[in-house]
Amino acid sequence: MTFNKSFISSVFGGLLLLLPSVSAFLPAQHIRHQPHLSCVTQHSMTIAWTSTDSAETKILWRPLVGKWKEAVIPGKRLAHSYVLEGLLPSTSYQYRVVAGNDTTEQYAFMTAVKQNEPFSFAAYGDTRSNRDAHVSVLRAMKEKNPKLIVNTGDLVAKSANELWDDYFEDICSKTGVGQNIPVYSSPGNHEKGAMYFENVLMPHNNPANSPAYYSFDYGNVHFISLNSEIPYDSLSEQYQWLLNDLRSEATKKAAFKIAFWHRPPYSSSIHGSDLNTRSVLCPVLEAHGVDIVFNGHDHVYERTKAVNGTTYVVTGGGGAPLYDFKTENEWTAYKEKNYHFCLLNVEGKRLKMLMIRPDGEVRDSLIIVKP
């Protein structure tokens, strides 16, 4: 199973890699976007990268102890992806990409954890415009070793190849996050058009076989990624898919349910609350026991008190210019104008969320414990 688009990452706590000497690697001049990870399961990992020319490329991988396996990527194209299959759950693997006579460094990832196995993940958004700020957030995030990352949209300021080059340089070359940690995202209002889907690899599990909105399971958490930039009214395909997904057995058996999209139903900042998403999406999510909804769009951090059992978090401090707050609302539990990310630790039926600034300071926390 192969794709023609790109996006990738996956990290694991405290793992030390046995890497060959630097002299064993040639400069990867045939590689434009470094390998990056997405769509991780207990038995597979999707790896994508972009070449500067049509030189033959291949991928090599192995468990930390074992023989290398190799797959040649067929066809002469610039955007590549490959799904490594037949992997073991909660297991670390090494890999590298070869393009022409060049080879990347040796990277590593870990497959999805087993059911009820503890893990952590990160959530953030609005990573556009200020690259230094984005890199500082990524470096602080990497220190926490999340197993996956969700991005609430506006990865770039607009659909332009040079901005996507900058994005992948930041998450890959400058920080090493993308090569090791799987990243999932939802489209923002700055990424309209096909270029977004040409640069990210997301699951395709809706009736349209599209990555525009999707869901996936990791450990004992069910994740739902919605798209606030296309129709989501009660007659839309997206809404009907959401209803079916919420009623599915995978959703019902998950200890926690997490949703994310771009425009926030609750916000005290410049854009304010998106009342359309609040009136259409929130009631069905609350009725089906979704625990946390992550949004972006406003470049701040804001957490609500529980609304019918659901907590709404604006996490738009990933790199875009920060906004001021303009209103005071009784549903606000905590808010702050600062760059940040959210780290969520999941252990059995206990979830702890921390809001962390690039300097490592924890500024807000939330604990949810299920019966």
Secondary structure, DSSP 8 states (H G I E B T S, - for coil): ---SS----B--TT-------GGG----TTEEEEEEEE---SS-EEEEEEESS---EEEEEEESSS--EEEEE-SS-SEEEEEE-S--TT-EEEEEEEETTEE---EEEE----TT--EEEEEE----S-HHHHHHHHHHHHHT--SEEEE-S--SSSS-HHHHHHHHIIIIITTS-TTTB-EEE---TTS-STHHHHH------STT--SSSEEEEETTEEEEE--TTS--STTSHHHHHHHHHHTSHHHHH-SEEEEE-SS-SS--BSS---HHHHHHHHHHHHHTT--EEEE-SSSSEEEE--BTTBEEEEE--SSS----B----TTEEEEE-S--EEEEEEETTEEEEEEE-TTS-EEEEEEEE--
